[in-house]
Amino acid sequence: MCDNLVAVGSATADGSLVFGKNSDRPAAEEQHPIYCPARRHPAGTCVRCTYIEIPEAAETLAVLLSQPNWMWGAEMGVNERGVVIGNEAVWTKAPLGPAALLGMDLVRLGLERGETARQALKVITTLLEDHGQGGPCAEQDPGFQYHNSFLIADVDEAWVLETAGSHWAAERVTNGVRNISNQLSIRRGFTLASEGLGDQGRKASWSTGEDRVDFAAVFGWEEPGEQLATQATREGRGRQLLAAGRGRITPATMMEILRDHDGGICMHGAFRTTASLVCRVGRDVAPRIWMTWGDNPCEADFREMAPPPPAGSEDRIVRYGW
């Protein structure tokens, strides 16, 4: 359970992009920020993700990640080019597959390989189609498995990417606000989609045969719009708070939204908010990044982090708080 939110263009106080995410995980699970420097990789190199090994890219970008300590991937992060990504668990009608790439692996891979939000989107969708997604998503609960949605952003645009198995749809956001919270939300207005999406839905008897698939209605378990319509849900509450600040949203605004308890954005209990990230991405300046970990954001100060180190930095990983 998580919340991802973004404000783009005229929605922010200064025309920058402001991104926020609460990562909701099992309460006992540790999550920390890590820096991974840019690297070049010899031809034929493979990278071991959480469950499977895949071919490595020739070069990977420097990244700052918020990483649960048992997995290779990350809940959210920022790269040296100012691309920021967070993921969400979603449950869909598409069957769960065997252990493959976790959504958290795809977050890290998108950040390491994507110099823009659009490139990161292409990285994630290509890897999803090539290798699939699947496997336990909690260290102590092998039955906790899900598909993923993502919020991917840079200074120019944001993308909501929602998946159901190997099927996907992506919606481009260039102005205004957008948020996602653990259920499919893309309807017929997607910008890009996996090849043959409508045919795949019809073959599985999830689609009614209309020309343009309603992604959330075809692949989601919940009736689209029913829960989104109420401010008592996390997605409805997030949308309300973003709308209230529209035109004036700053990183401080996003921090306050992540601390909000109405609708459960700041989550407490067996699942709780174990880490938070706010990022401001502007033109011609390094991204500014604030994070919490350990405590809920309502109980912690957001710490400003240095942006990901450029190529040539010492080849090591720095773990904060360890």
C-alpha positions, -999 to 999 in steps of 0.1 A, spaced: 0 0 0 14 33 -11 6 68 -24 23 85 -53 15 121 -61 28 147 -86 22 183 -95 34 195 -129 37 229 -145 11 255 -135 1 233 -105 33 243 -86 43 276 -72 73 280 -95 66 259 -125 89 230 -113 78 194 -109 71 183 -74 68 145 -66 59 127 -34 55 92 -23 48 73 9 61 37 9 38 15 30 54 -18 39 52 -44 67 58 -25 100 89 -45 110 106 -42 76 136 -19 74 140 6 46 170 29 40 183 53 14 212 41 -7 234 59 -33 246 38 -63 271 56 -85 271 56 -123 290 26 -138 301 12 -171 296 -26 -176 315 -50 -198 297 -66 -227 279 -97 -216 275 -87 -180 243 -97 -162 227 -82 -131 211 -103 -104 178 -87 -94 158 -99 -64 148 -132 -80 162 -134 -115 192 -125 -135 189 -103 -166 214 -87 -191 230 -56 -177 230 -23 -196 263 -10 -210 261 20 -187 239 27 -156 231 62 -141 238 73 -106 207 68 -84 195 76 -49 171 48 -39 148 40 -9 154 3 -6 138 -24 17 169 -41 30 161 -76 17 156 -69 -20 177 -56 -49 151 -32 -61 137 0 -45 103 15 -36 112 49 -51 142 69 -61 158 97 -82 186 95 -108 213 120 -117 192 132 -147 163 142 -125 140 113 -132 120 102 -102 99 69 -100 77 53 -74 56 21 -77 23 9 -63 9 -26 -57 -22 -33 -77 -43 -65 -79 -57 -74 -113 -76 -101 -132 -44 -111 -149 -29 -142 -133 1 -139 -110 32 -153 -126 63 -171 -112 92 -153 -96 105 -127 -121 110 -90 -118 94 -73 -88 79 -39 -94 106 -26 -71 133 -41 -94 116 -22 -123 118 11 -103 156 7 -100 161 -5 -135 141 24 -149 161 49 -129 195 33 -137 187 31 -175 164 60 -182 177 95 -189 142 109 -192 108 99 -179 98 87 -213 130 66 -216 124 51 -182 89 42 -192 103 24 -222 128 6 -201 102 -6 -177 76 -17 -203 103 -35 -224 117 -54 -194 81 -62 -183 73 -78 -216 107 -96 -219 110 -110 -184 76 -107 -167 67 -96 -131 62 -118 -102 74 -133 -69 68 -126 -32 69 -89 -24 75 -92 14 104 -110 30 83 -129 55 51 -135 35 55 -156 3 18 -152 -4 20 -114 -7 22 -109 -44 8 -83 -68 12 -65 -101 24 -29 -102 16 6 -113 42 34 -114 45 72 -114 74 83 -135 84 119 -138 110 144 -150 110 182 -153 89 180 -186 63 155 -179 49 127 -157 36 93 -167 12 70 -149 20 34 -160 -4 7 -149 2 -30 -155 -17 -63 -154 7 -92 -159 25 -83 -192 -3 -59 -203 1 -22 -197 -13 12 -203 4 46 -198 -11 81 -194 10 112 -200 6 142 -177 21 175 -188 2 200 -166 -18 198 -134 -19 171 -107 -22 133 -106 -20 106 -79 -23 68 -77 -31 45 -47 -32 8 -52 -59 4 -78 -60 8 -115 -71 42 -125 -64 46 -163 -96 43 -183 -98 48 -221 -76 80 -221 -42 63 -222 -14 77 -243 4 44 -249 -4 7 -244 10 -27 -249 6 -42 -284 -27 -59 -289 -41 -48 -256 -78 -50 -267 -73 -84 -284 -57 -98 -252 -85 -86 -230 -112 -100 -253 -94 -134 -255 -95 -136 -217 -132 -126 -216 -123 -94 -197 -133 -70 -224 -167 -64 -240 -153 -60 -276 -152 -22 -277 -126 -6 -299 -106 12 -271 -102 -8 -239 -112 7 -206 -80 -5 -189 -92 -2 -153 -126 -18 -160 -111 -47 -180 -82 -56 -158 -92 -43 -123 -111 -62 -97 -129 -31 -84 -155 -11 -103 -136 20 -115 -147 52 -99 -166 37 -69 -138 41 -44 -122 70 -62 -153 91 -58 -150 94 -20 -125 116 -1 -123 89 26 -100 67 5 -63 74 1 -66 82 -36 -96 105 -31 -80 123 -2 -48 127 -21 -67 141 -51 -86 165 -28 -54 179 -12 -36 183 -45 -66 201 -59 -67 224 -29 -31 235 -34 -31 237 -71 -11 266 -84 7 269 -51 22 235 -45 58 234 -31 79 206 -16 65 216 18 30 212 5 38 177 -6 54 169 28 22 179 45 1 158 22 23 127 30 17 134 67 -21 135 63 -41 109 82 -76 115 67 -81 86 43 -48 70 56 -21 86 34 2 84 65 -5 48 73 -1 32 108 -6 -4 119 7 -38 107 13 -21 74 27 14 79 45 42 61 81 31 65 97 57 42 87 89 23 102 109 -5 96 144 -19 115 156 -49 115 190 -67 128 189 -103 135 222 -120 154 233 -151 192 238 -151 195 228 -114 201 195 -96 170 179 -82 163 187 -45 154 155 -26 140 150 9 134 117 26 123 100 58 129 64 69 122 45 101 95 67 115 62 77 99 64 111 81 41 125 108 67 117 134 99 126 114 116 155 98 122 152 61 160 152 56 174 169 26 197 145 6 225 152 -18 215 144 -53 229 112 -69 267 115 -75 279 119 -110 300 94 -130 336 92 -116 325 91 -79 340 65 -57 326 31 -68 308 22 -36 273 22 -21 266 44 9 239 33 32 225 59 56 214 50 91 234 17 92 
